[in-house]
Amino acid sequence: MQTLTLNKTDLTISRIGLGGLPFGGHYGQVGRFECVRTVHAAVEGGITFFDTSPSYGGGIAEEILVEALGSEIDKVVIATKIGAGIDSAGHFWSLNNRANTLRQVEQSLMRLHREQVDIYFIPGDDPTTPIGETVTTMEELRSRGRIRFIGYCTSNGDLLREAMKHGRIDVVQAPYNMLCRQIESQLLPFCRAANIPIIACEPLCRGLLTGKLHRNSSFDFDDMRVEDRRFRGEQFRRNIESVNRLRTLAEQEGLSLVQLAIGWALQNPAVSAVICGARSKLQIRQSIIASAVALTPEQVMAIDQIVGTDVLQQAE
């Protein structure tokens, strides 16, 4: 497993991180024992970076990390976030005001059995709270030793610029994959110029790039993809067509679709690491294997020819 030290920090992380979103049941229910086995498989494969949130199962994902890592928990890098989520209508919400930020970091620290969070992320935009209030609160937590580095989950370069007026943003997390590339237009160039590391999430586009879905796939009522427009109607049909062509390309190159997708995300020099969610030890092992793939310029060009430029507009 490749590792690197994130720019502007002293954190050395594996280039594949394990994301805790599936542990909260957001892609369907997963047994706690299987979640623990997934964390164990991640550690065995060299993963030293874990991304979680109190919103993933109401703190369950954070608790699972503690259970699975045991005494090793202080030897890995853990990122968590201010609580956020998706409402019954499928709309993202966040509550990033000072009171909630202070309360949630203390609750996360209690669940994680830690005195300090390595990276604490602001989860997107809260229209009810000025970003200055959030960042100022995060800087206060940094000065008190409760967090080490401040992260921002955003695909919006303008929001990032505004946040940076009020404090130091050390790392950015944003969705990035072969079918969702809108950060290439503004966010990636800005972060590269500002020397801010980007950690890409959703490298498999919420399962689309595993190749296991088809145009007639359906999802359980508690699966967050039910409300995701990329998994409905005409857009879903187009995505499946692109995935089928990408799978053919992968097979021609002697790769799995997962290897192609993760290799593609990691080949971008602006991407420091990718966060891979997993519901089983098999899934995280597949991601670990994929991290060793080095795509050629010709393969990257072939991917661009398949997905076209419309993917730049696909929203999360």
Order of alpha helices (4+ residues) and beta strands (2+ residues): beta-beta-beta-alpha-beta-alpha-beta-beta-beta-alpha-beta-alpha-beta-alpha-beta-alpha-beta-alpha-alpha-beta-alpha-alpha
